[in-house]
Amino acid sequence: MLRGLSAAFRRSLDRDQQLRAQVLSNAHGPPQLRVDGVVRDIVACHAAFDVRPGDKLYLPQDERVRIW
């Protein structure tokens, strides 16, 4: 049992270290931000999926990035 817990702990440490290295050295964002981080800024997504305050993907309109 201890061996399994140790492996799970080590795996989580490896993931954290790997994510940190990726963020510091790679031009691409981590996978979890490639979609969720983008759609939060799109007004049409909020409307299409009925995203409301309190939902995980909700972002107040004054905080959304606007390019055009």
N, C-alpha and C positions, 0 to 999 in steps of 0.2 A: 504493500500500500504506500509506504513512504517513497518508494522508487517512482510510482505513478504521480504523486504530488510534486515531487522534485522535478520531474520531467515537465509537468504542466507549468510550474513556476518558471522554469528555465525557458520554456517556449514563449511565455508572455514577455519575459525580459528580452529575448531575441527579437520579438516583434517590435517592441518599443524602440530598441536600438536601431533596428532596420528602418523603421519609419522615420526616426530622427535623421539617420544618414541620408535617406531618400529626399527628405524635405530640404536638407542643407546642400545636397549635391545635384539634384535632378531638376530640370526645368519644368517637368510635369508634376502636377499635384498628385497626392495619393488618390487611389481609386474612389474612396468614399466621398471625396470632394469634387471629382470630375463631373458628376451629374448633379448631386444634391446641392452643391455649392453654386452651381450655375442656374438651375431652374428656380431657385429662390428669388432670383432677380427678374424673372420674366412674368409680367403682369398676366399674360394669356394663360400661363400654367396655373396661377392662383385661381383664375376664373374657371378654367377647364376642369380642374380637380377639386373645386370648391374648398380651397385652402383658406382657413380662417385663423384668427388670433388664437394661440394656444396649440395649434398644430405644429409638429416638428419642422415642417418646411416653410412655415409662415415667416415672412420678413416684412416689417412695416414699410410702407411705400417710400417714406423719406429716407430709408436706409438702403434701398435697392439701387444697384448700379444702372445708370442709363447712358447709353453710348450715343444714340441718335435722338 
